[in-house]
Amino acid sequence: MLEGFVKIPLLSGSSFLSVTSNGLNFNNNVVYRMNKVKYIVLLLNEDKKQLAIQKCDENTEDKISFFRDEKNLKNGVRFNNRETQIMIAQMMNWNLEQYNYRVDGIYYEKEQAMIFDLNMARKFKKRIVKNSTNN
């Protein structure tokens, strides 16, 4: 009776990537949608201005360690690769000193990949945290 049906994971909120001056941050929904993969490859389509992550195995050239620790899952996954941040910011003409950018991703089961269309990014003014001192 249920032949041809597939499970659809229901997660609250969207799967998104944040690009900030501190790094690339994939929220925990991305980790779940990617089925907690250990390794990914990071892919960029400069013409379409899209970033993708795709599942791979430990023998894949240029693999990146992705999901490592169940207890830190609530924080998602962060990459602090300055070169990648600068490359994306320059390509998109983004100001990472004043703004953070958030891009929703779409997961493609067949390719075991998630694509983030950087053209659809929303920018948010950085919050300035003031240190309070009692003098």
HUBELDA-V680939 format. One record per helix or strand of 3 or more residues. SS is the DSSP state (A for helix, B for strand). FROM is the first residue (numbers start at 1). TO is the last residue. If there is no record, write none. Layout:
# HUBELDA-V680939
ss:SS from:FROM to:TO
ss:SS from:FROM to:TO
This chain:
# HUBELDA-V680939
ss:B from:16 to:20
ss:B from:23 to:26
ss:A from:28 to:33
ss:B from:39 to:45
ss:B from:50 to:56
ss:A from:70 to:75
ss:B from:77 to:79
ss:A from:82 to:92
ss:B from:99 to:108
ss:B from:113 to:117
ss:A from:118 to:120
ss:B from:122 to:125
